[in-house]
Amino acid sequence: MQIREICQQMEAWAPLAWQESYDNAGLLVGDSSAEVKGVLISLDCTEDVVDEAIQKGCNLIISHHPIVFSGLKRITGATYVERTIIKAIQHNIALYASHTNLDHAPKGVSYHLASKLGITGQVMKPMRDALKALQYYVPVSHEFSVREALHAAGAGNIGEYSSCSFTQEGLGRFQPSSEANPHTGSAGVLSEVNEVKVEMIFPSHLSGQILSALKTAHPYEEVAYSILSLDNSWQEVGSGYVGTLEKPLFPEEFIAFAKKRLGLQTLKHTALPSGPISKVAVCGGAGSFLIKEAVKQGCDAYITADIKYHEFFDAENQCLIIDVGHYESEVMIIDAIHDYLSKKISNFAVLKSETNTNPVRFT
């Protein structure tokens, strides 16, 4: 199996199109055509993680955080980023990152943080502009084959429902020119054909393969179709996760519960409320941008990381804000990536890194 095939498996779960504009997810270092010998999964990619990959015979490191985030003008070994890249290249180790695209993916980072806390619910802020609608016209004789080809390419999936479409019958008219090579009808003669108009939804990032499937399966030389942008939110894709605890907890109990579930000694939080905690939102990593959303959705508590001093005021005591630490809010994604790839791959080792890459220490 080649490295590109592992990348494709990761991008089937978390397409690169879902990353934020500032991000740098994907294959960052290495030859995508190289054969995979072993995969090492880590939250961060550091020199120590590369050393671990060398020791364990892995030539692909998949991390959540991209080692190359902003532009590099030189690679001289002056920084840990440069040294990590140099060492990876010297030992033919490819580096791949699945970052904000994995934050947004179904059952991504925030979902697994919520699962650690026993929270059941849904995506907190679903993604917009990630869906499109396809409308096309096809003769009745080819309705089924074209529709199935599009479903196979990824169109017509809505939440837990697949093979979704809508069909209208009608009469199609066209007149081929003398240069045309029509499937039906003759040059210069107006033709009428029993056709159907089919509509189905599809992910925006699959536009290329959806159109390719349509044109390959369709019998006509010129395919009549249109693609519409949608304002619909994609309920399974987006930022954060919100839901309810298995049972309500008093604030002091909830703080102790969060510490135990996440393996924490300390955490930062706002003043404890007087009422019980039931509805909870979470966001792995730096999630202060969702504080007001948590308040808007009536959450009793919001768990995230990297909250600045003044941002703790943003909830205005309407929601308990808890900062558990960046590493601590995302480290569980290592297990999730390992479980996902282990089910997809069986002919070489998929290993979890034993290196603690958390740069923050408490004394």
C-alpha positions in Angstrom: 0.0 0.0 0.0 1.3 3.4 -0.9 1.3 6.5 1.3 -1.2 8.2 -0.9 -3.7 5.4 -0.2 -3.4 6.1 3.6 -3.9 9.8 2.9 -7.0 9.0 0.8 -8.4 7.0 3.7 -7.9 9.9 6.1 -9.4 12.3 3.6 -12.5 10.1 3.2 -13.1 10.8 6.9 -11.8 14.4 6.9 -11.6 16.0 3.4 -9.0 18.7 3.1 -11.7 21.0 1.8 -13.1 21.2 5.3 -9.9 22.8 6.8 -9.9 26.4 7.7 -8.3 28.9 5.2 -5.4 29.5 7.6 -4.6 25.8 8.0 -2.1 23.5 6.4 -3.5 19.9 6.6 -2.5 17.1 4.2 0.8 15.4 3.2 3.5 17.9 4.3 6.7 15.9 3.8 7.4 12.7 1.8 6.8 10.8 -1.4 3.1 9.9 -1.8 4.1 6.9 -4.0 6.4 5.3 -1.4 5.3 2.0 0.1 4.0 2.1 3.6 6.0 0.1 6.2 4.2 1.3 9.3 2.1 4.2 10.6 2.7 6.1 13.8 -0.1 8.3 15.1 0.6 11.3 17.4 -1.1 14.6 18.4 2.0 16.6 17.4 5.0 15.8 15.2 8.3 16.5 17.0 11.9 15.3 16.8 11.1 12.8 19.6 8.1 11.4 17.6 10.3 11.0 14.5 12.9 9.2 16.6 10.1 6.9 17.8 9.0 6.3 14.2 12.6 5.3 13.3 12.8 2.9 16.3 9.5 1.3 15.4 10.1 1.0 11.7 7.3 3.4 10.7 7.8 5.6 7.6 4.5 7.6 7.9 3.6 9.8 10.9 0.0 11.0 11.1 -0.4 13.9 13.5 -3.3 16.2 14.3 -1.3 19.4 14.4 0.7 20.2 11.2 4.5 20.6 11.8 4.5 23.1 8.9 1.9 25.6 9.7 3.1 29.0 8.5 5.5 29.5 5.6 9.2 28.4 5.8 11.8 30.5 4.1 14.7 28.2 4.9 15.4 24.8 6.5 18.6 25.0 8.3 17.8 23.3 11.6 17.6 26.5 13.5 14.1 25.6 15.0 12.4 22.5 16.2 10.2 22.6 13.1 13.2 22.7 10.8 15.0 20.0 12.7 12.0 17.7 12.7 11.6 18.1 8.9 15.3 17.5 8.3 15.3 14.3 10.4 12.1 13.0 8.7 13.6 13.6 5.2 16.9 12.0 6.2 15.1 8.8 7.3 12.5 8.8 4.5 9.6 9.4 6.8 6.5 11.0 5.4 4.6 13.5 7.6 0.8 13.9 7.3 -1.5 16.2 9.3 -5.3 16.1 9.7 -6.1 19.3 11.6 -9.1 21.6 11.3 -10.6 19.3 8.7 -10.7 16.6 11.4 -12.1 19.1 13.9 -15.0 19.6 11.4 -15.4 16.0 10.4 -18.3 13.6 11.5 -17.1 12.0 14.7 -14.1 14.3 14.8 -12.1 15.8 17.7 -15.0 17.4 19.6 -17.2 14.3 19.2 -14.5 12.2 20.9 -14.0 14.8 23.6 -17.7 14.7 24.3 -17.7 10.9 24.3 -15.1 11.0 27.1 -17.5 13.0 29.1 -20.5 10.8 28.3 -22.2 13.6 26.4 -24.7 12.6 23.7 -25.9 15.2 21.2 -24.9 16.8 17.9 -22.5 19.2 16.2 -22.7 22.6 17.9 -22.2 24.8 14.9 -22.9 23.0 11.6 -20.9 24.0 8.5 -22.5 26.1 5.8 -21.6 26.2 2.1 -20.5 22.6 2.2 -23.4 21.2 0.2 -24.6 21.6 -3.3 -27.6 20.4 -5.3 -27.3 18.7 -8.7 -30.2 18.8 -11.2 -29.9 16.8 -14.5 -32.1 15.4 -17.2 -31.8 11.9 -18.5 -33.9 9.6 -20.7 -36.1 7.2 -18.8 -34.2 4.3 -20.2 -31.0 5.4 -18.3 -32.6 6.8 -15.2 -31.5 4.0 -12.9 -27.9 3.5 -14.2 -27.1 7.2 -14.1 -28.6 7.7 -10.6 -26.7 4.7 -9.2 -23.4 5.9 -10.7 -23.9 9.2 -8.9 -24.7 7.6 -5.6 -21.5 5.5 -6.0 -19.6 8.8 -6.5 -20.9 10.2 -3.3 -24.1 12.1 -4.2 -27.5 11.7 -2.4 -26.4 11.1 1.2 -28.2 13.1 3.9 -27.2 12.2 7.4 -28.1 8.6 8.1 -29.9 8.3 4.8 -28.2 7.2 1.5 -29.3 7.0 -2.1 -31.6 10.0 -1.7 -33.0 11.7 -4.9 -36.1 13.3 -6.3 -37.4 12.6 -9.8 -39.9 14.4 -12.1 -41.1 13.1 -15.4 -41.3 15.3 -18.5 -40.7 15.6 -22.2 -37.3 16.7 -23.4 -36.8 18.4 -26.8 -33.6 19.0 -28.8 -32.4 19.3 -32.4 -28.9 18.0 -33.2 -26.7 19.9 -35.6 -25.0 18.4 -38.6 -21.8 18.1 -36.5 -23.5 16.3 -33.6 -23.4 12.6 -32.8 -26.7 12.1 -31.0 -27.5 9.0 -28.9 -31.2 9.6 -29.9 -32.6 11.4 -32.9 -31.1 12.6 -36.2 -29.2 15.7 -37.3 -31.4 18.6 -38.2 -34.5 16.9 -36.8 -36.3 18.1 -33.7 -36.6 15.2 -31.3 -38.8 14.6 -28.3 -37.8 12.1 -25.6 -39.4 10.9 -22.4 -37.0 12.1 -19.8 -36.8 12.6 -16.1 -35.4 15.5 -14.1 -33.4 14.2 -11.1 -32.2 16.2 -8.1 -29.8 15.1 -5.4 -27.6 16.8 -2.8 -23.8 16.2 -2.6 -20.8 17.5 -0.7 -19.2 20.6 -2.4 -15.7 19.1 -2.3 -16.9 16.1 -4.5 -18.0 18.4 -7.4 -15.3 17.1 -9.8 -16.0 13.4 -9.3 -19.7 13.9 -9.3 -19.6 15.6 -12.7 -17.2 13.0 -14.0 -19.6 10.2 -12.9 -22.6 12.0 -14.5 -20.9 12.5 -17.9 -19.5 9.0 -17.9 -22.8 7.3 -17.1 -25.1 9.5 -19.1 -25.9 8.4 -22.7 -26.1 11.9 -24.2 -23.2 13.6 -26.0 -24.2 16.9 -24.3 -25.5 16.4 -20.7 -28.0 19.0 -19.5 -27.4 19.7 -15.8 -27.1 22.5 -13.3 -25.4 22.8 -9.9 -26.9 25.0 -7.2 -25.2 26.4 -4.1 -27.2 25.7 -0.9 -27.5 27.6 2.3 -28.3 24.4 4.1 -26.2 23.5 7.1 -24.5 20.1 7.1 -25.7 18.8 10.5 -22.9 16.2 10.8 -20.1 18.5 9.8 -18.9 21.6 11.8 -17.4 23.0 14.9 -17.9 21.8 18.5 -20.3 19.4 20.0 -23.3 20.0 22.3 -25.5 17.6 24.2 -26.5 16.4 27.6 -24.8 14.5 30.4 -25.9 11.0 31.4 -27.4 12.7 34.5 -27.3 16.3 35.8 -24.5 17.1 38.2 -23.9 19.9 40.7 -21.1 22.2 39.6 -18.6 20.9 42.1 -19.4 17.3 41.1 -19.1 18.3 37.4 -15.7 19.8 37.9 -14.5 16.6 39.7 -16.2 14.5 37.0 -14.4 16.4 34.1 -11.1 16.0 35.9 -11.5 12.3 36.3 -12.8 11.6 32.8 -10.0 13.6 31.2 -7.2 12.6 33.5 -6.6 16.1 34.8 -5.0 17.4 38.0 -6.0 21.0 37.4 -8.2 23.1 35.1 -9.3 26.7 34.8 -12.9 27.8 35.1 -15.2 30.7 35.8 -17.3 31.1 38.9 -19.4 28.1 39.7 -23.2 28.5 39.0 -25.8 27.8 41.6 -27.8 25.3 39.5 -27.0 21.8 38.2 -25.0 21.1 35.0 -26.9 19.2 32.4 -26.5 20.7 28.9 -22.8 20.8 28.0 -20.9 22.0 24.9 -17.3 21.1 24.1 -14.7 22.1 21.5 -11.3 20.4 21.2 -8.4 22.8 20.9 -8.7 26.6 20.9 -12.5 27.1 21.1 -13.1 30.6 22.6 -14.9 31.5 19.3 -17.8 29.3 20.4 -18.3 30.8 23.9 -21.2 33.1 22.7 -22.7 30.1 20.8 -22.7 28.0 23.9 -24.5 30.8 25.8 -27.0 31.2 22.9 -27.8 27.5 22.9 -28.5 27.6 26.7 -25.6 25.5 27.8 -24.9 25.1 31.5 -21.2 24.6 30.8 -18.7 24.8 27.9 -15.4 22.9 27.9 -12.6 23.9 25.6 -8.9 25.2 25.7 -6.7 28.2 25.2 -9.1 30.8 26.6 -7.5 34.2 27.2 -8.1 36.2 30.4 -10.6 38.6 28.9 -12.5 35.8 27.0 -13.6 34.3 30.3 -15.8 37.4 30.7 -17.6 36.7 27.4 -20.1 34.2 28.9 -21.3 36.9 31.4 -21.9 34.3 34.1 -24.6 32.7 31.9 -22.5 29.5 31.3 -19.7 27.8 33.2 -16.5 28.1 31.1 -13.8 25.5 31.6 -10.3 25.5 30.0 -8.9 22.0 30.3 -5.7 22.6 28.2 -5.1 22.2 24.5 -3.3 18.9 24.6 -5.8 17.5 27.1 -8.8 18.5 25.0 -7.5 16.7 21.8 -5.3 13.8 22.9 -8.1 11.3 22.6 -8.1 11.8 18.8 -5.0 9.6 18.7 -7.2 6.6 19.7 -9.9 7.6 17.2 -7.4 7.8 14.3 -5.8 4.5 15.3 -9.2 2.7 15.5 -10.3 4.1 12.2 -7.2 3.2 10.2 -6.9 -0.2 11.9 -10.3 -1.1 10.5 -9.2 0.0 7.0 -5.7 -1.5 7.0 -4.5 -5.0 8.0 -1.2 -5.6 6.1 1.1 -3.4 8.3 1.3 -1.9 11.8 -0.8 1.1 12.8 0.7 2.3 16.1 -0.1 5.0 18.7 2.8 7.1 19.7 4.0 6.7 23.3 5.7 10.1 23.3 3.9 12.8 25.3 4.2 15.9 23.2 2.4 18.2 25.6 4.8 21.2 26.0 2.9 22.6 29.0 3.8 21.5 32.6 2.2 22.3 35.9 4.1 22.4 39.2 
